[in-house]
Amino acid sequence: MTDQKILVIGSGFAAAANLIHLVEAGIKPSQITIVGPGQLGTGNAYGCDDDDFRLNVRANLMWIWPDRRDDFGNWAKTHIKDDKDAMHRSGMFYRRRDFGRYVASRVDAVLAGADEQDNPIIHYPQIVTNLSRMDQGGWQAECSDGRLIKADLVLLATGNPPPQWPCSIHGEKLQLTELENRLVQNPWDGQWLDHLPAQSRLAIIGGGLTALDAVNALARRDHQGSVFLLAPHGSLPPEQADWVKQAPPSWPEAPRPSKILRQFRGYLPDLPPEDPVWQQAFEELRIDINQQWQALSDLDRRRLMRRLGWLWSRYRYRSAPQTIAAANWLQQTGILEICHARLVAIHLKVAGDDASLRLDLHDAKTGARHLAVDHVINCTGVGHDPLLANLVADGIGLPDAFGQGLRVNHQNEVIDPKGQAIATLLLVGPAMASSLGDVFAASEISLAGMRVAARLANQIF
Ligand SMILES: Cc1cc2nc3c(=O)[nH]c(=O)nc-3n(C[C@H](O)[C@H](O)[C@H](O)COP(=O)(O)OP(=O)(O)OC[C@H]3O[C@@H](n4cnc5c(N)ncnc54)[C@H](O)[C@@H]3O)c2cc1C
């Protein structure tokens, strides 16, 4: 006997969007249990406190329903009264935490409209530490508080695993505890900003959107101490331009990495990537890129990423214009230095009451370089998901082509080591990307949730 029909593991946008689509497809809220920390719908991406962490795309691209793309924008007009900085000529770029509020409001509305008012949804604010298959069928999840939950079907929505340090950290154990606040391993919630003296010297590790969020927040707080941003490419992501998507290009038959590369070279205009026409062409290439990706073997996917990965990561993830403007300003004032460098090691030093951090870098121009700073902010992107890793180690799921997530099929079913789809173990969220392609954005995750809900409503209940 299971406790529940559906167990959703995770509490971010993917879990919320799936819940909405499941209930709209006719599944009763009382048949669903959710396990995950915090307010449902916020997660790592939209659970931040900080006002200066903005959505990296304009409001009409942040949709839950493909036929209601203006829903968030319309909600924002009546519910966000204190964000005059959201407006830009390229569109409205709202605060991430406000999008989290919007998602929570849409969850509430869908649950309020569901038939079964007397049985509200169960949400445990815990972490699932282990998931195992039961002999009699179904799944058993073990939670961080020791609770065991049995369910017929599990939907994995564990999202973006928080960043891990990219290098070794040297220092006595005691010093590590003393310096805990100075080494910010996961900056996504923004709470570290509240403890930062304005004169402190900082190193920001990483040159992507999280690093830019940090820079934007520092600029808005009028930070005075030196900020060294260690960017692997020596530059920051470009800003979102005012592009308008047209028709997708036609792609060659029988995709191969070489053909896809040629298509990119031929289709992108000879203009700077900052130009709206260049971004428009890039966005058009994205429309059907997932079909190309899905047709490639694992080996070809890895080959393609070796050749195209730098361009993709550089220009796929663009920043809100407000954020770039803040970074430019901080650079002009001489506070921000962008270093074309990689972090090699962190050394903690304590002399009396005085604690400091020394960083060993590899600088692309000068070779070995050292920095003395007071705080290090780790903006290196996603780490590894322990629950998904357990499922691989336990022989339940098959690792994807990059060893980051689990392999899934087009119905979001996890594939087992024999290559068989597991009809009762589904995955929706960023970890489906190496199987399905460019599906990280909120809208893509919501689309996957719709597919899953349509199938479950017809097939299981
Ligand atoms: C900092 C950041 C900013 C982003 N900004 C944008 C943006 O502006 N626009 C856009 O379209 N996309 C953005 N994204 C992409 C983002 O991946 C998707 O939009 C989407 O929000 C992902 O939702 P999710 O629920 O899968 O993941 P997450 O937001 O990572 O949430 C996952 C949740 O599951 C919980 N969880 C993890 N493991 C377990 C477990 N074992 N048991 C229980 N709970 C667990 C986590 O604690 C977390 O609450 C951003 C991503 C990040 C990380």
The ligand as a MOL file (V3000), in Angstrom:
LIG
                    3D

  0  0  0     0  0            999 V3000
M  V30 BEGIN CTAB
M  V30 COUNTS 53 58 0 0 0
M  V30 BEGIN ATOM
M  V30 1 C 20.0670 31.6390 -9.8550 0
M  V30 2 C 19.2130 31.2500 -11.0370 0
M  V30 3 C 18.5120 32.1970 -11.7640 0
M  V30 4 C 17.7130 31.8360 -12.8480 0
M  V30 5 N 17.0430 32.8030 -13.5450 0
M  V30 6 C 16.2370 32.4450 -14.5560 0
M  V30 7 C 15.4620 33.4420 -15.2670 0
M  V30 8 O 15.5660 34.6260 -14.9920 0
M  V30 9 N 14.6300 33.0110 -16.2590 0
M  V30 10 C 14.5050 31.6800 -16.5830 0
M  V30 11 O 13.6950 31.3240 -17.4620 0
M  V30 12 N 15.2430 30.7400 -15.9550 0
M  V30 13 C 16.0990 31.0900 -14.9530 0
M  V30 14 N 16.8280 30.1280 -14.3150 0
M  V30 15 C 16.7560 28.7550 -14.8050 0
M  V30 16 C 15.9470 27.8530 -13.8660 0
M  V30 17 O 16.6160 26.6290 -13.9020 0
M  V30 18 C 14.5130 27.6180 -14.2680 0
M  V30 19 O 13.8650 28.7880 -14.6470 0
M  V30 20 C 13.6480 27.0210 -13.1330 0
M  V30 21 O 13.3950 27.9850 -12.1750 0
M  V30 22 C 14.2040 25.8280 -12.4670 0
M  V30 23 O 13.2690 25.4020 -11.5210 0
M  V30 24 P 13.5200 24.0950 -10.6960 0
M  V30 25 O 12.3900 23.9370 -9.7580 0
M  V30 26 O 13.8120 22.9700 -11.6160 0
M  V30 27 O 14.8960 24.3730 -9.9190 0
M  V30 28 P 15.3220 25.1900 -8.6250 0
M  V30 29 O 14.9370 26.6160 -8.7160 0
M  V30 30 O 16.7820 24.8670 -8.4890 0
M  V30 31 O 14.5110 24.5280 -7.4180 0
M  V30 32 C 14.7200 23.1900 -7.0060 0
M  V30 33 C 14.1590 23.0370 -5.6120 0
M  V30 34 O 14.1750 21.6670 -5.2420 0
M  V30 35 C 14.7800 21.5200 -3.9500 0
M  V30 36 N 15.4490 20.2170 -3.8700 0
M  V30 37 C 16.6170 19.8460 -4.4480 0
M  V30 38 N 16.9110 18.5680 -4.1060 0
M  V30 39 C 15.8910 18.1500 -3.3070 0
M  V30 40 C 15.6430 16.9150 -2.6330 0
M  V30 41 N 16.4700 15.8720 -2.7320 0
M  V30 42 N 14.5150 16.8390 -1.8550 0
M  V30 43 C 13.6480 17.8820 -1.7770 0
M  V30 44 N 13.8430 19.0700 -2.4020 0
M  V30 45 C 14.9600 19.1860 -3.1500 0
M  V30 46 C 15.7670 22.6740 -3.8760 0
M  V30 47 O 16.1040 22.9590 -2.5370 0
M  V30 48 C 14.9660 23.7850 -4.5570 0
M  V30 49 O 14.0860 24.3930 -3.6420 0
M  V30 50 C 17.6310 30.4710 -13.2230 0
M  V30 51 C 18.3530 29.5030 -12.4980 0
M  V30 52 C 19.1200 29.8860 -11.4040 0
M  V30 53 C 19.8630 28.8240 -10.6370 0
M  V30 END ATOM
M  V30 BEGIN BOND
M  V30 1 1 1 2
M  V30 2 1 2 3
M  V30 3 2 2 52
M  V30 4 2 3 4
M  V30 5 1 4 5
M  V30 6 1 4 50
M  V30 7 2 5 6
M  V30 8 1 6 7
M  V30 9 1 6 13
M  V30 10 2 7 8
M  V30 11 1 7 9
M  V30 12 1 9 10
M  V30 13 2 10 11
M  V30 14 1 10 12
M  V30 15 2 12 13
M  V30 16 1 13 14
M  V30 17 1 14 15
M  V30 18 1 14 50
M  V30 19 1 15 16
M  V30 20 1 16 17
M  V30 21 1 16 18
M  V30 22 1 18 19
M  V30 23 1 18 20
M  V30 24 1 20 21
M  V30 25 1 20 22
M  V30 26 1 22 23
M  V30 27 1 23 24
M  V30 28 2 24 25
M  V30 29 1 24 26
M  V30 30 1 24 27
M  V30 31 1 27 28
M  V30 32 2 28 29
M  V30 33 1 28 30
M  V30 34 1 28 31
M  V30 35 1 31 32
M  V30 36 1 32 33
M  V30 37 1 33 34
M  V30 38 1 33 48
M  V30 39 1 34 35
M  V30 40 1 35 36
M  V30 41 1 35 46
M  V30 42 1 36 37
M  V30 43 1 36 45
M  V30 44 2 37 38
M  V30 45 1 38 39
M  V30 46 1 39 40
M  V30 47 2 39 45
M  V30 48 1 40 41
M  V30 49 2 40 42
M  V30 50 1 42 43
M  V30 51 2 43 44
M  V30 52 1 44 45
M  V30 53 1 46 47
M  V30 54 1 46 48
M  V30 55 1 48 49
M  V30 56 2 50 51
M  V30 57 1 51 52
M  V30 58 1 52 53
M  V30 END BOND
M  V30 END CTAB
M  END
